[in-house]
Amino acid sequence: RRRLEKFPIIEREKVRAQVTNFDQTYSKKGNPMIEWELTIVEDAEYAGKTLTHRTPTTGRGKYVLKAFLDACKIKRSGKSFEPESCLGMIVTPHLSVDVDDNGRKFTKIDAVTS
């Protein structure tokens, strides 16, 4: 899988996007997570731009993964699921623009719904 791209600046509160890729990886602290590539599909100005949504798969942050799977309408049996089952699904990322420690603006995904 190719490395997911960095966020573009998206001046919208929410957009419609398709799940187009994922990468099972680790956070800076070494915790397992999935980086999802979301490609904007329903906005003339931003169509084709990609966003990255990170979902922890363990610990207290795994509720973010559950919310993402709910947005993808994925029913889990027990605690296992196949990330591939989210590919092609249309979701609604809720966005805001934030500023990092170096003063650079970036688009942040606050939540993802169906």
C-alpha positions as CSV (number, residue, x, y, z in Angstrom):
1,R,0.0,0.0,0.0
2,R,1.2,3.5,-0.7
3,R,1.8,5.9,2.1
4,L,-1.3,8.1,2.8
5,E,-1.0,11.8,1.8
6,K,-1.0,14.8,4.2
7,F,-4.1,16.8,4.8
8,P,-5.0,19.6,2.3
9,I,-6.7,22.7,3.9
10,I,-10.5,22.1,3.4
11,E,-12.6,25.1,4.3
12,R,-15.8,23.1,4.9
13,E,-17.6,21.9,8.1
14,K,-18.3,18.5,6.5
15,V,-17.8,16.7,3.1
16,R,-18.8,13.4,1.6
17,A,-15.9,11.1,1.0
18,Q,-15.2,7.6,-0.1
19,V,-12.9,5.2,1.8
20,T,-10.2,4.5,-0.8
21,N,-7.3,3.0,1.1
22,F,-6.0,2.1,4.5
23,D,-2.7,1.3,6.2
24,Q,-2.4,-0.7,9.4
25,T,0.4,1.0,11.3
26,Y,1.5,2.3,14.7
27,S,1.2,5.7,16.4
28,K,4.3,7.6,17.6
29,K,3.8,5.9,21.0
30,G,3.8,2.5,19.4
31,N,0.1,1.8,19.6
32,P,-1.6,-0.1,16.7
33,M,-3.9,2.0,14.6
34,I,-5.4,2.2,11.1
35,E,-4.9,5.2,8.8
36,W,-7.8,5.5,6.5
37,E,-7.6,7.5,3.2
38,L,-10.8,9.3,2.5
39,T,-11.3,10.8,-1.0
40,I,-13.7,13.7,-1.3
41,V,-16.4,12.9,-3.8
42,E,-19.3,15.4,-3.5
43,D,-17.7,18.9,-3.6
44,A,-16.9,20.6,-6.8
45,E,-13.9,22.5,-5.3
46,Y,-12.4,19.7,-3.3
47,A,-13.4,16.5,-5.2
48,G,-10.5,14.1,-5.5
49,K,-8.6,15.6,-2.6
50,T,-7.7,13.1,0.2
51,L,-8.0,13.2,3.9
52,T,-6.4,10.8,6.4
53,H,-8.4,9.6,9.4
54,R,-6.6,7.7,12.1
55,T,-8.4,5.2,14.3
56,P,-6.6,3.5,17.3
57,T,-7.4,-0.2,17.5
58,T,-6.7,-0.7,21.2
59,G,-7.0,1.1,24.5
60,R,-9.3,4.0,25.3
61,G,-9.2,5.4,21.7
62,K,-10.8,2.4,20.1
63,Y,-14.2,4.1,20.4
64,V,-13.0,6.2,17.4
65,L,-12.7,2.9,15.4
66,K,-16.2,1.8,16.5
67,A,-17.7,5.2,15.4
68,F,-15.8,4.9,12.0
69,L,-17.1,1.3,11.4
70,D,-20.6,2.5,12.3
71,A,-20.3,5.3,9.7
72,C,-19.2,2.6,7.2
73,K,-22.2,0.5,8.2
74,I,-19.9,-2.4,9.1
75,K,-21.4,-4.9,11.5
76,R,-18.7,-6.6,13.6
77,S,-19.0,-10.1,15.0
78,G,-17.2,-10.0,18.2
79,K,-14.1,-7.8,18.1
80,S,-12.7,-8.7,14.7
81,F,-13.3,-7.1,11.3
82,E,-11.6,-6.9,8.0
83,P,-10.5,-3.3,7.2
84,E,-11.0,-4.1,3.5
85,S,-14.8,-4.2,4.2
86,C,-14.7,-0.4,4.5
87,L,-13.2,0.2,1.1
88,G,-15.6,1.9,-1.2
89,M,-18.0,3.1,1.6
90,I,-19.2,6.7,1.5
91,V,-18.9,8.6,4.8
92,T,-19.2,12.2,6.1
93,P,-16.0,13.5,7.8
94,H,-16.8,16.6,10.0
95,L,-13.9,19.0,9.7
96,S,-12.2,21.9,11.3
97,V,-9.0,23.9,10.5
98,D,-6.5,24.0,13.3
99,V,-2.9,25.3,13.7
100,D,0.1,23.1,14.7
101,D,2.9,24.0,17.1
102,N,4.8,25.5,14.2
103,G,2.0,27.8,13.2
104,R,1.0,25.8,10.1
105,K,-2.7,25.3,9.3
106,F,-4.1,21.9,8.8
107,T,-7.5,20.2,8.4
108,K,-8.5,18.1,11.3
109,I,-11.2,15.4,11.2
110,D,-13.3,15.8,14.4
111,A,-15.7,13.0,13.7
112,V,-16.9,10.7,10.9
113,T,-20.6,9.8,10.4
114,S,-22.6,8.0,7.8
